[in-house]
Amino acid sequence: MGDARYIETANGRRIAYHKTEGAGPGIVFLGGFMSDMEGTKALHLESWAKARGRAFLRFDYSGHGQSSGAFTDGTIGAWADDAREAIETLTEGQQIAIGSSMGGWISAILIRHIPEKFCGFVGIAAAPDFTEDSMWRDFSEGERAQLMKEGLVHLPSDYGDPYPITKQLIEDGRKNLVLRSPLVMPFPVRLLQGTADEDVERQVALDFLDHIDSPDLRLTFVDGADHRFSSPECLDLVTAALGEILA
């Protein structure tokens, strides 16, 4: 796949990326919480785009993958800023955002702030507002007290080491919530959600659906699919959704 290239943001963060030149509208993949741009979905979509001569961008938020910074210094707002700078610096014309998990939340923030840059959105197990509506909601009283006093708690993860959750992540998340008012997306939107997803509840997908104002909006539940949504069948659904938007 070659070596990553880098841009430096206005805040001095070094963001790693891979960019494929091609026709527009381009496709931008926005990854998940503690994920990176070398995952199955990102690489599959890059190959799909290359085969069709389509512009494609994948990148790592600060504190993720090959980008600079410590994960525990990051916040939703900072990662949205990283994504905005990557998109504004590295892409031309309108883009289709593909947001996986947290990337679905980041996509919604960007579509609000720079709507002129987007002409489509695919959410894969999208997790808008998860710091408040999942993490903070499910913390025990002891975990909440520890977070407020020490600034850090660790949550178990099915994907490796425990997740370090900081007080600033929770507090900044509250400034970037997207499910408290309508989300105007004047273009095709496809939401994909597995019924066996243990990280994002089905109700989150339904709430996202209810908040999006789009002329062409569909939510697909996939029986038995988990949060990774990376089986060949699931990947085919993602590219089929992309094909519908591009059509």
Secondary structure, DSSP 8 states (H G I E B T S, - for coil): ----EEEE-TTS-EEEEEEE--EEEEEEEE--TT--TTSHHHHHHHHHHHHTTEEEEEE--TTSTTSSS-GGG--HHHHHHHHHHHHHHH--S-EEEEEETHHHHHHHHHHHH-GGGEEEEEEES--TTHIIIIIIHH--HHHHHHHHHHSEEEE--TTSS-EEEEHHHHHHHHHT--TTS-EE--SEEEEEEETT-SSS-HHHHHHHHHHEE-SEEEEEEETT--TT--SHHHHHHHHHHHHHHH-
